[in-house]
Amino acid sequence: MLNYDLAPRPAIIFGCLLPAPWLGVLAGVMLAIAPGEGLPHRFSPIVLSLTHILALGMLAPVMIGALFQLFPVVGGQAVRLSRYIAPFLALGSSAIALSLSYAFYYHSSFSFSLAFGLAAVLFSAVVIALFDAGMAMRLPPHRDASLLTLRAIALPLFSLVSFGLGLLASLLASLLGWWTIDLLSVLRLHVAWALIGWLACLILGVATTVFPMFWQCPRPAPVWHRFTPVPIWTGLLLYSATGSDSLQTVILTVVLVFVCSLLCFALRHVLKAKRRFDAAWPLWLLCVTSWLIAALLSLLCMHATSVLPEPVVNSMPWMIGVLVLVGGGVCAVNAMLGKIIPFLVFLHLRRTIPMGQCIPSMQLILPPKYLKWQAHLLMLSLMSLLLLPMLPSLFRIAGGILFAISQAFLAVLLLKCLFQFRQHLRIYLLGTVKT
């Protein structure tokens, strides 16, 4: 049961979703022209900057904005604080990402302090809003992966934000000469919760409802709803609670193997979709495949680095990061934006304009051929980024430019949808006034 009557005002959702591709443009341009010393090492300034621009500036506002829409429509419970948070979400996330980027390059204590303060205020408010909505939401008697994800999504967000703020505080303290701690142990927890607990579980939970609705595949079997996403979060809680490196390795191995099994089920359902001709379907296929390959490479990094050549070992963290953030994150977000924005335009026009009056279809609001071109550009950029360790001087420019163009194209398409929304509303209101 989808409660479209409870959908929030368009401004709340559009304000979160529409600015996101422009941060992708910034990330692509930065990769192409910024100083690339240390590339593709995971702790080089450019890699740290790009990671946070994509994760915070681009993906976070979209995922949180989608939650503001999904809670009332799918869960029947409005996020009561969303109208106060949404106007600042995209701007605040971008400011945090840019502050961190500057701090990674220039080791600025002020930039670290600014990022810490902004993140503490903004994401604490988001966690409180999602926790409040989750506790007020009523679950049906049967288990549903989307509803379970919505109900407890504040937990992984709280965890990744807490460990991220801990890292920021420790970096700032070390710059000022106050104290030092084992940053790598905190970093592992932050990355695990950010990539697996938050990003992967949220995409799995959202796709459980969104993918069958738009791409017409069978609903997942009951076993999928029983094992998504609670066992993953349970494993990550155990991973966070233990202080033994060997035990953490065992727990993370079990979690990754479990994630691989879920992704195999997800891949089978994506291949069963009836709308495989749709422009965004290849992005979903690429998303699931990227997550699966990234999980397998992570297991390989944990257990088989001794038998691999050194150049391969050195390039694997870059490849895992690209597969997760671009293949697993950006591809899914682009696929959803290409469907959800035209759908929301159609939905809110239908709610505003009385029945019997003509409104454009989703295909007219955003023609599929444009989405197909944009998807091809994104896939080319992903291939270039994966090849970057072989020849960084060439593929960082090619990958960055292709990625920036793909996201700029999407941003323009989304603005086109917004323009059509405003144009049709104006035509209807002017006709009403004349009448």
C-alpha positions in Angstrom: 0.0 0.0 0.0 1.5 3.3 -1.2 0.1 6.4 0.5 0.6 9.0 -2.1 -1.8 11.4 -0.3 0.8 11.6 2.5 3.6 12.7 0.2 5.4 15.8 1.4 5.3 19.1 -0.5 7.4 19.1 -3.7 9.8 21.8 -2.4 10.9 19.5 0.4 12.0 16.7 -1.9 13.2 18.7 -4.9 15.4 20.9 -2.6 17.2 17.7 -1.4 17.5 15.9 -4.8 18.0 18.5 -7.5 21.4 20.0 -6.3 23.0 16.6 -5.9 24.3 16.1 -9.5 26.1 19.4 -9.4 28.3 18.0 -6.7 29.0 15.1 -9.0 30.1 17.7 -11.6 32.4 19.2 -9.1 33.9 15.8 -8.2 34.5 15.0 -11.8 36.2 18.4 -12.6 38.2 18.1 -9.4 39.5 14.7 -10.4 40.5 16.0 -13.9 42.3 19.2 -12.9 43.2 19.1 -9.2 46.7 18.2 -8.0 46.8 14.4 -8.0 49.8 13.6 -5.9 49.5 10.1 -4.4 46.7 9.0 -6.7 45.3 6.3 -6.5 46.4 5.8 -2.8 43.4 5.8 -0.6 44.9 8.3 1.9 46.0 10.8 -0.7 44.3 14.2 -0.4 42.5 14.0 -3.7 41.1 10.5 -2.9 39.9 11.6 0.5 38.4 14.8 -0.9 36.6 13.0 -3.8 35.3 10.4 -1.4 33.6 12.9 0.8 32.3 15.1 -2.0 30.6 12.1 -3.5 29.4 10.5 -0.2 28.4 13.7 1.6 27.8 16.3 -1.1 26.1 14.1 -3.6 24.8 10.8 -2.2 23.8 11.9 1.4 21.2 14.6 0.4 19.6 12.3 -2.2 19.3 9.3 0.2 18.0 11.4 3.1 15.6 13.3 0.8 14.4 9.9 -0.5 13.7 8.9 3.1 11.6 12.0 3.6 9.5 10.8 0.7 9.5 7.1 1.5 8.5 7.3 5.2 5.0 8.8 4.4 4.4 7.1 1.1 5.7 3.6 2.0 5.6 3.6 5.8 2.6 5.8 6.3 4.5 8.0 8.7 5.6 11.5 7.9 9.0 12.7 9.0 7.7 15.6 11.1 11.0 17.5 11.2 11.7 17.2 7.5 10.3 20.7 6.6 12.9 22.3 9.0 15.8 20.2 7.9 15.3 19.9 4.1 16.1 23.6 3.2 19.5 23.2 4.8 20.3 19.6 3.8 21.9 19.9 0.4 23.7 23.2 1.2 24.9 21.9 4.6 26.2 18.6 3.2 28.0 20.4 0.4 29.6 22.8 2.9 30.8 19.9 5.1 32.2 18.1 2.1 34.1 21.2 0.8 35.4 22.0 4.2 36.8 18.5 4.6 38.2 18.7 1.1 40.1 21.9 1.9 41.3 20.4 5.2 42.6 17.3 3.6 44.7 19.3 1.1 46.0 22.0 3.5 45.7 20.4 7.0 43.6 23.4 8.1 42.5 23.1 11.7 39.8 25.7 11.0 38.3 23.7 8.2 38.3 20.5 10.3 36.5 22.5 13.1 34.0 23.9 10.7 33.2 20.5 9.2 32.9 19.0 12.7 30.4 21.7 13.9 28.3 21.6 10.7 28.2 17.8 10.7 27.3 17.6 14.4 24.4 20.0 14.0 23.0 18.9 10.6 23.3 15.1 10.9 22.3 15.0 14.6 19.1 16.7 13.5 18.6 14.2 10.7 19.2 11.3 13.1 16.7 12.6 15.5 14.1 13.2 12.7 14.5 9.7 11.3 14.5 8.1 14.8 11.3 10.0 15.7 9.6 8.8 12.4 10.8 5.3 12.8 9.5 4.9 16.3 6.1 6.3 15.3 5.8 4.0 12.3 3.6 1.0 12.6 4.9 -2.3 11.1 2.5 -4.8 9.5 2.2 -8.4 10.8 4.4 -9.6 7.9 8.0 -8.7 7.5 8.9 -6.2 4.8 12.5 -5.2 4.0 11.7 -1.7 3.0 9.7 -1.0 6.2 12.3 -2.6 8.4 15.0 -0.5 6.7 12.9 2.7 7.3 12.2 1.7 10.9 15.8 1.5 12.0 17.7 3.5 9.4 18.7 6.0 12.1 21.0 3.4 13.7 23.6 3.2 10.8 23.4 6.9 10.2 24.0 7.6 14.0 26.9 5.1 13.9 28.7 6.4 10.9 28.2 10.0 12.0 29.5 9.2 15.5 32.7 7.5 14.2 33.1 10.2 11.6 32.9 12.9 14.3 35.4 10.9 16.4 37.8 10.9 13.5 37.4 14.6 12.9 38.0 15.3 16.6 41.1 13.1 16.7 42.5 14.7 13.5 42.0 18.1 15.0 43.5 17.2 18.3 46.6 15.7 16.6 47.0 18.9 14.5 46.9 21.0 17.7 49.2 18.6 19.5 46.6 17.6 22.2 46.4 13.8 21.9 46.6 11.0 19.4 44.7 7.7 19.1 44.6 4.7 16.7 42.9 6.4 13.8 42.9 3.3 11.7 40.6 1.3 14.1 38.1 4.2 14.2 38.4 4.6 10.4 37.5 0.9 9.8 34.3 1.3 11.9 33.4 4.5 10.1 33.9 3.0 6.7 32.0 -0.2 7.6 29.0 1.6 8.8 29.1 4.2 6.0 29.4 1.8 3.1 27.7 -1.4 4.3 25.4 -0.3 7.1 24.1 2.9 5.6 24.6 3.0 1.8 24.3 -0.7 0.9 21.5 -1.4 3.3 19.5 1.7 2.3 19.8 0.9 -1.4 18.8 -2.7 -0.8 15.8 -1.6 1.4 14.6 1.2 -1.0 15.1 -1.0 -4.1 12.9 -3.7 -2.5 9.9 -1.4 -3.2 11.1 1.0 -5.9 12.6 -1.5 -8.4 9.6 -3.8 -8.7 7.3 -0.7 -9.0 9.2 1.0 -11.9 10.9 -1.9 -13.6 8.3 -4.6 -13.1 10.0 -7.6 -11.6 8.5 -10.1 -9.1 8.4 -9.0 -5.5 11.2 -10.6 -3.5 10.4 -13.9 -1.7 9.7 -13.9 2.1 13.2 -15.1 2.8 14.5 -11.8 1.4 12.4 -9.8 3.8 13.5 -11.9 6.8 17.2 -11.4 6.1 17.3 -7.7 4.9 18.8 -5.7 6.5 18.7 -6.6 10.2 21.4 -9.4 10.2 23.8 -7.0 8.5 23.3 -4.4 11.2 23.6 -7.0 13.9 26.9 -8.1 12.5 28.2 -4.6 12.3 27.2 -4.0 16.0 29.2 -7.0 17.0 32.1 -5.8 14.8 32.0 -2.4 16.6 31.7 -3.9 20.0 34.8 -6.2 19.9 38.3 -4.9 20.3 40.1 -7.9 18.9 41.5 -7.5 15.4 41.2 -11.2 14.6 37.6 -11.4 15.8 36.7 -8.3 13.9 38.2 -10.0 10.7 36.0 -13.0 11.3 32.8 -11.0 11.9 33.4 -8.8 8.9 34.1 -11.8 6.7 30.8 -13.3 7.8 29.0 -10.0 7.1 30.5 -9.7 3.6 29.7 -13.4 2.7 26.1 -12.7 3.8 26.0 -9.5 1.7 27.3 -11.5 -1.3 24.5 -14.0 -0.9 21.9 -11.2 -0.8 23.4 -9.6 -3.8 23.1 -12.8 -5.8 19.4 -12.8 -5.0 19.2 -9.2 -6.0 21.0 -9.8 -9.3 18.6 -12.6 -10.1 15.6 -10.2 -9.6 17.2 -7.5 -11.6 17.6 -9.9 -14.5 13.9 -10.9 -14.2 12.7 -7.3 -14.8 10.2 -7.0 -17.6 11.3 -3.4 -18.4 14.8 -4.3 -19.3 14.5 -2.0 -22.3 14.2 1.0 -19.9 17.1 3.4 -20.0 17.9 3.1 -16.3 17.8 -0.7 -16.1 21.5 -1.1 -17.1 22.4 1.2 -14.2 20.6 -1.1 -11.7 22.4 -4.1 -13.2 25.7 -2.3 -12.9 24.9 -1.2 -9.4 24.3 -4.8 -8.1 27.2 -6.2 -10.0 29.5 -3.4 -8.6 28.5 -4.2 -5.1 29.0 -7.9 -5.6 32.5 -7.4 -7.1 33.4 -4.9 -4.4 32.4 -7.4 -1.7 34.4 -10.2 -3.3 37.5 -7.9 -3.7 37.2 -6.9 0.0 37.2 -10.6 1.0 40.3 -11.0 -1.3 42.0 -8.0 0.4 41.4 -9.5 3.8 42.5 -13.0 3.2 44.6 -13.3 0.0 46.9 -10.3 -0.3 50.0 -12.4 0.3 49.5 -14.4 -3.0 48.6 -11.3 -5.1 51.1 -9.1 -7.0 52.0 -5.9 -5.2 50.6 -3.6 -8.0 47.3 -5.4 -7.8 47.2 -5.1 -4.0 47.9 -1.4 -4.1 45.2 -0.7 -6.7 42.4 -2.8 -5.0 41.4 -0.1 -2.4 40.8 2.4 -5.3 38.9 -0.2 -7.3 36.7 -1.1 -4.3 36.0 2.6 -3.6 35.0 3.3 -7.2 32.8 0.2 -7.4 31.0 1.1 -4.2 30.7 4.9 -4.5 30.3 5.2 -8.3 29.0 1.8 -9.4 27.0 1.0 -6.3 26.0 4.5 -5.2 26.0 7.0 -8.0 24.5 4.5 -10.5 21.6 3.6 -8.2 21.0 7.3 -7.4 21.1 8.3 -11.0 18.6 5.5 -11.9 16.3 6.6 -9.1 16.5 10.3 -9.9 15.7 9.6 -13.6 12.5 7.9 -12.5 11.5 9.5 -9.2 11.7 13.2 -10.3 9.4 12.7 -13.4 7.1 10.6 -11.3 6.9 13.2 -8.6 6.2 15.9 -11.2 3.5 13.8 -12.6 2.1 12.9 -9.2 1.9 16.5 -7.9 0.5 17.8 -11.2 -2.2 15.1 -11.0 -2.9 16.1 -7.4 -3.2 19.8 -8.3 -4.9 19.8 -11.6 -8.4 18.3 -11.6 -9.2 15.0 -13.4 -10.3 15.5 -17.0 -7.6 18.0 -17.8 -4.5 16.9 -19.7 -1.1 16.5 -18.0 2.1 15.2 -19.6 3.1 11.6 -19.0 6.4 10.7 -17.4 7.9 9.9 -20.8 7.1 13.4 -22.0 8.4 15.0 -18.8 11.7 13.3 -19.2 12.2 11.4 -22.6 13.9 8.0 -22.1 16.4 8.6 -24.9 18.0 11.4 -22.9 18.3 9.1 -19.9 19.9 6.4 -22.1 22.6 8.9 -23.3 23.2 9.9 -19.7 23.5 6.3 -18.5 26.0 5.5 -21.3 28.2 8.5 -20.3 28.1 7.3 -16.6 29.1 3.8 -17.6 32.0 5.0 -19.7 33.2 7.1 -16.8 33.0 4.1 -14.5 35.1 2.1 -16.9 37.7 4.9 -17.1 37.8 5.2 -13.3 38.4 1.5 -12.8 41.3 1.6 -15.3 42.9 4.6 -13.6 45.5 2.7 -11.6 47.0 1.4 -14.9 47.7 4.9 -16.2 46.6 7.7 -13.8 47.7 10.6 -15.9 45.4 9.6 -18.8 42.4 7.9 -17.1 41.9 10.5 -14.3 41.3 13.2 -16.9 39.1 11.0 -19.1 37.2 9.5 -16.1 36.8 12.9 -14.4 35.5 14.7 -17.6 33.1 11.9 -18.5 31.8 11.7 -15.0 31.3 15.5 -14.8 29.5 15.6 -18.2 27.2 12.7 -17.2 26.2 14.4 -14.0 25.8 17.8 -15.7 23.6 16.2 -18.3 21.4 14.7 -15.5 21.3 18.0 -13.6 20.0 19.8 -16.8 17.4 17.0 -17.3 16.2 17.4 -13.8 15.9 21.2 -14.2 13.9 20.5 -17.3 11.5 18.5 -15.2 11.2 21.3 -12.7 10.6 23.8 -15.4 7.8 21.7 -16.9 6.3 21.3 -13.5 6.2 25.1 -12.9 5.1 25.8 -16.5 2.1 23.4 -16.3 1.1 24.8 -12.9 1.3 28.3 -14.2 -0.9 27.5 -17.2 -3.5 25.8 -15.0 -3.5 28.7 -12.5 -3.8 31.3 -15.2 -6.6 29.4 -16.8 -8.4 29.2 -13.5 -8.0 32.9 -12.9 -9.4 33.8 -16.3 -12.4 31.4 -15.8 
